Amino acid sequence: MSDSFTLPKKTDKELVELLIDGSQLAFGELYARYKGRLIHLCKRYLKSEDDAEDIVQDIFLQLWETRHLLNTELSFAAYLKTLTKNLAMDKLRHFDVHERFAQNMLMNVIDSTNETENTILENDYAKLLDECVAGLSQRQKEIFRLSRIKGHTYKEIAEILNISEHTVKEHASLALKKIKQLLMQHADIHYKTVILLLIINSATC
Protein backbone atom coordinates (compact mmCIF):
# COMPACT_ATOMS: atom_id res chain seq x y z
CA MET A 1 0.00 0.00 0.00
CA SER A 2 1.33 3.44 -0.90
CA ASP A 3 2.19 5.72 2.00
CA SER A 4 0.68 9.14 1.36
CA PHE A 5 3.47 10.75 3.39
CA THR A 6 6.16 9.43 1.05
CA LEU A 7 4.39 10.23 -2.22
CA PRO A 8 5.65 13.85 -2.47
CA LYS A 9 9.20 12.45 -2.43
CA LYS A 10 8.58 10.13 -5.35
CA THR A 11 9.50 10.98 -8.93
CA ASP A 12 6.89 11.46 -11.64
CA LYS A 13 7.88 8.11 -13.12
CA GLU A 14 7.32 6.31 -9.81
CA LEU A 15 3.94 7.99 -9.37
CA VAL A 16 2.88 7.12 -12.92
CA GLU A 17 3.81 3.48 -12.29
CA LEU A 18 1.58 3.50 -9.20
CA LEU A 19 -1.16 5.28 -11.16
CA ILE A 20 -1.12 2.61 -13.87
CA ASP A 21 -1.65 0.06 -11.10
CA GLY A 22 -4.75 1.98 -9.99
CA SER A 23 -3.37 4.05 -7.11
CA GLN A 24 -5.71 6.95 -6.38
CA LEU A 25 -3.20 8.37 -3.92
CA ALA A 26 -0.62 8.63 -6.71
CA PHE A 27 -3.24 10.24 -8.94
CA GLY A 28 -3.99 12.76 -6.21
CA GLU A 29 -0.30 13.60 -5.81
CA LEU A 30 0.12 14.13 -9.56
CA TYR A 31 -3.03 16.26 -9.61
CA ALA A 32 -1.74 18.43 -6.77
CA ARG A 33 1.70 18.63 -8.37
CA TYR A 34 0.55 19.76 -11.82
CA LYS A 35 -2.91 21.34 -11.52
CA GLY A 36 -1.69 24.87 -10.80
CA ARG A 37 0.95 25.05 -13.49
CA LEU A 38 -1.38 23.56 -16.14
CA ILE A 39 -4.09 26.10 -15.33
CA HIS A 40 -1.48 28.83 -15.62
CA LEU A 41 -0.42 27.43 -19.01
CA CYS A 42 -4.03 27.31 -20.25
CA LYS A 43 -4.67 30.89 -19.18
CA ARG A 44 -1.83 32.03 -21.44
CA TYR A 45 -3.96 30.92 -24.39
CA LEU A 46 -7.54 31.31 -23.21
CA LYS A 47 -7.33 34.27 -20.82
CA SER A 48 -10.10 32.64 -18.81
CA GLU A 49 -9.76 31.01 -15.38
CA ASP A 50 -12.98 29.01 -15.83
CA ASP A 51 -12.02 27.66 -19.26
CA ALA A 52 -8.52 26.86 -18.05
CA GLU A 53 -9.82 24.92 -15.04
CA ASP A 54 -12.34 23.11 -17.24
CA ILE A 55 -9.62 21.93 -19.61
CA VAL A 56 -7.35 20.82 -16.77
CA GLN A 57 -10.20 18.82 -15.24
CA ASP A 58 -10.79 17.16 -18.63
CA ILE A 59 -7.09 16.32 -18.83
CA PHE A 60 -6.98 14.63 -15.44
CA LEU A 61 -10.23 12.74 -16.02
CA GLN A 62 -8.79 11.49 -19.29
CA LEU A 63 -5.54 10.66 -17.50
CA TRP A 64 -7.38 8.52 -14.95
CA GLU A 65 -9.54 6.74 -17.51
CA THR A 66 -6.61 5.95 -19.85
CA ARG A 67 -3.91 5.44 -17.19
CA HIS A 68 -3.13 1.92 -18.43
CA LEU A 69 -1.94 3.46 -21.73
CA LEU A 70 0.67 5.73 -20.13
CA ASN A 71 4.31 5.23 -21.09
CA THR A 72 6.56 5.47 -18.04
CA GLU A 73 9.62 5.98 -20.24
CA LEU A 74 8.35 9.31 -21.54
CA SER A 75 8.45 12.60 -19.66
CA PHE A 76 5.15 12.93 -17.79
CA ALA A 77 5.55 16.71 -17.47
CA ALA A 78 6.17 17.09 -21.22
CA TYR A 79 3.18 14.84 -21.97
CA LEU A 80 0.86 16.98 -19.81
CA LYS A 81 2.22 20.20 -21.27
CA THR A 82 1.65 19.03 -24.85
CA LEU A 83 -1.84 17.71 -24.05
CA THR A 84 -2.78 20.95 -22.30
CA LYS A 85 -1.50 23.13 -25.11
CA ASN A 86 -3.33 21.08 -27.76
CA LEU A 87 -6.64 21.16 -25.90
CA ALA A 88 -6.32 24.88 -25.19
CA MET A 89 -5.59 25.67 -28.83
CA ASP A 90 -8.45 23.46 -29.96
CA LYS A 91 -10.86 25.29 -27.64
CA LEU A 92 -9.51 28.63 -28.79
CA ARG A 93 -10.17 27.74 -32.43
CA HIS A 94 -13.82 27.12 -31.58
CA PHE A 95 -14.29 30.41 -29.79
CA ASP A 96 -16.19 33.09 -31.63
CA VAL A 97 -14.28 36.39 -31.73
CA HIS A 98 -17.08 38.17 -29.89
CA GLU A 99 -17.23 35.44 -27.25
CA ARG A 100 -13.52 35.82 -26.58
CA PHE A 101 -13.91 39.57 -26.28
CA ALA A 102 -16.83 39.21 -23.89
CA GLN A 103 -14.96 36.68 -21.76
CA ASN A 104 -11.87 38.89 -21.53
CA MET A 105 -13.99 41.86 -20.49
CA LEU A 106 -15.81 39.75 -17.93
CA MET A 107 -12.56 38.42 -16.45
CA ASN A 108 -11.41 42.01 -15.90
CA VAL A 109 -14.31 42.79 -13.59
CA ILE A 110 -14.88 39.48 -11.77
CA ASP A 111 -13.20 39.15 -8.37
CA SER A 112 -11.25 36.01 -7.58
CA THR A 113 -13.34 33.21 -6.08
CA ASN A 114 -13.77 33.49 -2.34
CA GLU A 115 -11.91 30.72 -0.51
CA THR A 116 -14.66 30.27 2.06
CA GLU A 117 -17.25 29.75 -0.69
CA ASN A 118 -15.00 27.13 -2.27
CA THR A 119 -14.80 25.25 1.04
CA ILE A 120 -18.58 25.28 1.44
CA LEU A 121 -19.02 24.09 -2.15
CA GLU A 122 -16.58 21.20 -1.68
CA ASN A 123 -18.43 20.14 1.47
CA ASP A 124 -21.69 20.10 -0.51
CA TYR A 125 -19.98 17.99 -3.18
CA ALA A 126 -18.73 15.55 -0.54
CA LYS A 127 -22.26 15.09 0.84
CA LEU A 128 -23.57 14.48 -2.65
CA LEU A 129 -20.86 11.90 -3.27
CA ASP A 130 -21.83 10.07 -0.08
CA GLU A 131 -25.40 9.84 -1.37
CA CYS A 132 -24.19 8.49 -4.71
CA VAL A 133 -21.94 5.90 -3.07
CA ALA A 134 -24.88 4.70 -0.99
CA GLY A 135 -26.51 3.59 -4.25
CA LEU A 136 -23.67 1.25 -5.24
CA SER A 137 -23.83 -2.50 -4.97
CA GLN A 138 -22.30 -4.17 -1.91
CA ARG A 139 -19.25 -5.36 -3.86
CA GLN A 140 -18.73 -1.94 -5.43
CA LYS A 141 -18.92 -0.31 -1.99
CA GLU A 142 -16.40 -2.82 -0.65
CA ILE A 143 -13.92 -2.14 -3.45
CA PHE A 144 -14.59 1.59 -3.17
CA ARG A 145 -13.80 1.51 0.56
CA LEU A 146 -10.57 -0.46 0.13
CA SER A 147 -9.40 1.77 -2.71
CA ARG A 148 -10.58 5.19 -1.55
CA ILE A 149 -10.18 4.97 2.23
CA LYS A 150 -7.53 2.30 2.73
CA GLY A 151 -5.48 3.40 -0.27
CA HIS A 152 -5.02 -0.08 -1.73
CA THR A 153 -4.19 -0.59 -5.40
CA TYR A 154 -6.38 -2.80 -7.58
CA LYS A 155 -3.82 -5.59 -7.34
CA GLU A 156 -3.85 -5.46 -3.53
CA ILE A 157 -7.66 -5.40 -3.45
CA ALA A 158 -7.78 -8.47 -5.67
CA GLU A 159 -5.58 -10.34 -3.20
CA ILE A 160 -7.60 -9.18 -0.18
CA LEU A 161 -10.96 -10.17 -1.70
CA ASN A 162 -9.56 -13.26 -3.43
CA ILE A 163 -10.86 -12.19 -6.82
CA SER A 164 -9.12 -11.31 -10.08
CA GLU A 165 -7.63 -7.89 -10.66
CA HIS A 166 -9.77 -7.67 -13.80
CA THR A 167 -12.91 -8.13 -11.66
CA VAL A 168 -11.78 -5.38 -9.32
CA LYS A 169 -11.23 -3.01 -12.26
CA GLU A 170 -14.64 -3.87 -13.71
CA HIS A 171 -16.44 -3.12 -10.43
CA ALA A 172 -14.47 0.10 -9.95
CA SER A 173 -15.26 1.22 -13.48
CA LEU A 174 -18.97 0.45 -13.11
CA ALA A 175 -19.09 2.31 -9.80
CA LEU A 176 -17.46 5.40 -11.31
CA LYS A 177 -19.83 5.35 -14.29
CA LYS A 178 -22.87 4.98 -12.04
CA ILE A 179 -21.79 7.86 -9.81
CA LYS A 180 -21.02 9.99 -12.86
CA GLN A 181 -24.53 9.36 -14.24
CA LEU A 182 -26.10 10.36 -10.92
CA LEU A 183 -24.01 13.52 -10.70
CA MET A 184 -24.90 14.58 -14.23
CA GLN A 185 -28.55 14.70 -13.16
CA HIS A 186 -27.69 17.67 -10.95
CA ALA A 187 -27.63 20.63 -13.32
CA ASP A 188 -26.55 22.92 -10.47
CA ILE A 189 -23.10 21.32 -10.06
CA HIS A 190 -20.01 20.93 -12.17
CA TYR A 191 -19.92 17.13 -12.26
CA LYS A 192 -16.31 16.97 -13.48
CA THR A 193 -15.20 18.75 -10.33
CA VAL A 194 -17.03 16.18 -8.23
CA ILE A 195 -15.59 13.25 -10.17
CA LEU A 196 -12.08 14.52 -9.49
CA LEU A 197 -12.94 14.88 -5.81
CA LEU A 198 -14.26 11.34 -5.93
CA ILE A 199 -10.99 10.01 -7.32
CA ILE A 200 -8.70 12.05 -5.10
CA ASN A 201 -10.29 12.84 -1.74
CA SER A 202 -11.05 10.46 1.09
CA ALA A 203 -14.69 10.00 2.13
CA THR A 204 -16.76 7.58 4.14
CA CYS A 205 -19.09 5.18 2.40
N, C-alpha and C positions, 0 to 999 in steps of 0.2 A: 504494500500500500504506500502511495506517495505521501511524504510528510510535507504538509503545506508550509512549514517553516523553512524547509530547505529549497523549495521551488525557486525563490528569487535568486538563488545562487547558481542555479542550473543554466546551461547554455541554451540557446534557441533550439539547437539540434536535439538536445536531450529532452526538452519539453515537447518538441514535435513527435519524437519517438513515443513518449507517453500519451500524447494526444491520439496518435494513430491507434494505440491500444485501448482508447476509450476513456482516458483520464479527463474528467471534468475539471479537476484541480489544475491540471496543466493548461487546459483551455482557458481557465480563468486567469492564470498567470500571464499567458500570452495576450489575452484581451487587455489586462491592466497595463501590460508593458507597451503595447502598440496603439491602443485606442486614441490617446491624445495626439500623438504625432501624425496618425493617419487623418484625423479630423482636421488638423492644421494643414496637412497637404491638400486635402479636398477643398478647403476654404480658399486656397490660392487660385483655384480654378472657378469655383462656383460662387464665392463671395457670400455664401449663405450657411450659417451655423446649422440650421435645420436640415438642409439638403446634405451637408457634409456628414452629419450624424446618421442620417438615413442610409447613406451609401456605406458607411463604416459598419453599421449594423447588418446590412446585406452581406458585406464581405465576411464577417465573422459567422453569420448563419451558414453561408456557403462553405466556409472553412470547416465548420463542425460536421455538416452533412456529407462532405466529400473528403474527410480527414484521411480515409484509407488510401486516397490517391496521392497524398503528399510525398514528395521526394526529399528524404532527409539529407541527401548529398548536395542539394541546392540551397542557396542563401534564403532563409525564411524572410528576412527583412526585405531583400530585393524583390522576392515574390509578392509580398504584400504591397510594396511601393508600386510595382508595375500594375498589379490588379486594381489598386486604388486609382491610379492615374487613368487607366483605361475606362473604368466605370465613370469617373468624374467627367472625362472628355465626352463619353457617350451621352451622359445626361445633359451636358452643356449643348451638344449638337441638337438636342430635342427641345431645348428652351426656345420659346419665341422671344424675339428681341424686346418686345414690350414687357414680357413677363420678367425678363432679367432686370430690366430697368426698374420695374415696380418692386422686385425683391430687394435690389440694392438700396432703393430709397427707404423701404420698410426697415431694413437692417440698421439703417442710420438713426432710426428713432426708437427702436425697441430696446429696452433695458435688458441687461443680462438676466438669465433666469435666476430667481431667488432660490438660494440653497435650501431654505426651510421648506419651500413648496416642493422641491424635488424629493426631499426626505418623506414628506407626507404622501406624495404620489407613489414612491417606491413601496411604502407600507401598504397602500391600497392594492398595488400589484401583487404583493406577497399574499395578501388575504385572498385575492382572486385565484392565485395559483393553488392555494390550499384547497379551495372549493373544487378546482379542476382535478386535482390529484385524488380527491375523495371519490371521483367517478371512475377511477381506473379499476381494472380487475385486480384480484388479490395478488396474482403473480407479478403483475406490472408494478403494483405498490411495493412489493418485496424487493424487486430489482431496483426500483427507484430509490428506496431507502438505503440499500447497500451502496448504490452508486453515488447518490447525492449527499447523504449524511455521513456515511462511513468512509467515503472517498475511495472505494474499491474500483479497480479497472474491470472491464468486462471479463477478462480472463480469470481474475480472482473470484468474481461473482459466480462464474461457471463452476469453479472448483468447490465453492461454499455450498451451492445449491445442488451440486452433482448433476448438472445439465450441460449441454454443449454451449460453447461460446457463441455459436451461431444462433441458438435459441435465445440467449441473453440479448444479443443484438436485435433480434426480431421483436422481442417484447419491449425493449427500450425504444425502438423506432416507432412501434405502434402507439406507445404511450405518448411520445412526443407529438405524433400526428394528431392524436385524439385531443390533447391539450390545446394544440394549435387551432384546431377546428372550433373548440369551445371559446377560445379567446377571440377569434375572428368574429364571433357573434356579438361582441361588445364593440359597437361603433365608437364609443367614447374613449377607447384606449388605443395606444399604439402597440399592436400585438407583437411586433418584432422586438420591442424593448422588453416585453414580458418574457418572450422566449429566451432572450439572452440572460435575463435574470434567472430563469428556470435552469439553464445550463450551468450558470456560474455560482449563484448564491446558494447557501444552505437554507433548508426549510424543513419543517416537520410535516409528516404525512400520515 
